[in-house]
């Protein structure tokens, strides 16, 4: 779905533990620069590639992937993308780099491991699957990003440091189109813009505090990785969420 000039929200079908889901990576382009924001679950590169083509781009044009954070549904197809598109640069926040490269254990895997003795069997099974998945997902990060950094692509991209869901989670503000890409800082559910459930955050208090960062921007559209597009007075709604309402 085209959101603005040079901005498309990709809709990718997924099956999560037997339940149908959809995720929404973002595709950005301007001149010779083509950027994918987040890389789906393992095995989804063909679906992402097809969605890119429907948006008018082909895989050979892709030269940057920005990862908002290291969860498996955001880095799952990154190794496939890097293999098929050797010109691609991988960008992520400096605190996410060791997780994406496999130097640190993913925070959700570490949390499950710390509770392993008391977990029900289905959660133990999830732990084993996650741990095995991440073993195959180690990918070098070519460039690290910092809070407040301005990327000179696609009319200007501001890196917003929004930790809490993971230690180095980022959101992105597209200055030209006034579009916010939230990663997992927010979601859309039944047409409403909402915070993610506290229990899936690495640090729920920090995640709530990070919402304050989003109130500093003039936003006309919000792209949430889970739930898709939100355009119903985003500034007002984000201010409500940041104040705890």
Secondary structure, DSSP 8 states (H G I E B T S, - for coil): -EEETTEEE--EEEEETTEEEEE--EEEEETTEEEEE---STT-HHHHHHHHHHTT--GGG--EEEES---HHHHTTHHHHHHH-TT-EEEEETTTHHHHTTSS--HHHHHHHHTGGG--HHHHHHHHHHHHHHHT-----SEEE-TT-EE-STT-EEEEE-TTSSTT-EEEEETTTTEEE-TTSEEEETTEEEE--GGGSSSHHHHHHHHHHHTTS--SEEEETTTEEE-S-HHHHHHHHHTT-
